[in-house]
């Protein structure tokens, strides 16, 4: 069994947002690193969801309960408001049904944590000015093989939230593991949002 | 994976006699009965490493190994159960049994009813999945097993694993429910009834008392099995294996065997009718039809599963249309709603319902990973 004691920096930031003993649903959970860490350090309960059976196997090896499923078809396996936190880490930009998953996350959970590579990051803009689609640490694909089909910048995501009656509780923008406060949409490569339904 | 070739070796079936009456769901009472079973591996001192394997419609207690070195075939799940295999007999004490009503050594319609000195035949009571589970619990008592490390089954076997977790929550640590369903659909029941009709209308059936007539309803059994086999395979798998291949190269313009698929189904049907009891077939299909753990709870499967304390692994196969992935997802959804721990794998396979007996890579990996988890708990 793989015991993951240090988390990748972006996952650690998510983990810091998760309340102890809460119920967590991790969408696109991969090898289960986040939930495995949360299980051991914050005694959370919950499930990972992943499309790839090999990731389900990795989760089981890490002691994580994973459910194989396709996020594009929604979260029909989960009843309303079953979870305290629903996590979607660096996956929303690769989804077809972007708006639907955001709405679904807040149907099954009280709070959603969404992270994505910020397309507005200056290095991306610079590569576009040079006449090419951006390729970087957070976007490690060429235009012809990228799974990422729905790029957005900070303002775009916030507008989608507003359109769906979702309010931003907290936003962190990072670049190479450092928090960016000044000109985040230009200087930040990775965006982290904690969102919830508007009250009432 | 070379370790998949290792075997538990030569095994022997055992008989456990029970003389405490068993009250069945139907209201009938079985005054005494015997269960035929096999075990592999060693029960540890804490009696905590036992795994129960529940069989499907035509299965039995001979799960792994061979009775003699020159046996042509090994037990029905020999590819999954053995030293170093996913259900690892170096770590687990594995129990397989023939269910009540069976025809492989446990008391069933072809057994002699001590009250009459004749085979039970048509008088053998209908048994249900909860009845089986209760009889299996008595076998567990007999073997000194207070709590199973895991109860595992595919298809009808998966239903038993699910029922175990509901009826004996304290006695099951893990339930592995593979290629199963929370209850049968109308289509499932329809297929079962066609199979039953084939048997019931065979003139050699004699109302179930064919033993006295020295007859065997072979035609009915054969048809039932042929129909069953169609539902166990996927359209793609069947196409891949048989396609439109002809035995003799060209059309014969008659009704003898021409296509390879006909030959395959007839062979399977013939083989089956040589050894399987027609009454047992009827009983097994009825147990399937009646299975519905939510029936007495306003059809609320979540309420039924809330009692369970086991952790679950549910698996399905993409090309299985007898118990499709949707049916397994119903179980998963209910388990999540009941706040249970569950792992779910939906395995890409062309093998249809039969896939639970095959060795598709991700399936073996999932079983191995999950049972490693179980084994680590047992030895912890």
Interface residues (C-beta under 8 A of the other chain):
Chain A: X1 X47 X53 X54 X56 X57 X59 X60 X61 X63 X65 X66 X67 X68 X69 X76 X77 X78 X79 X82
Chain B: X311 X329 X332 X333 X336 X337 X341 X342 X343 X344 X345 X346 X347 X348 X362 X365 X366 X369 X370 X372 X373 X376
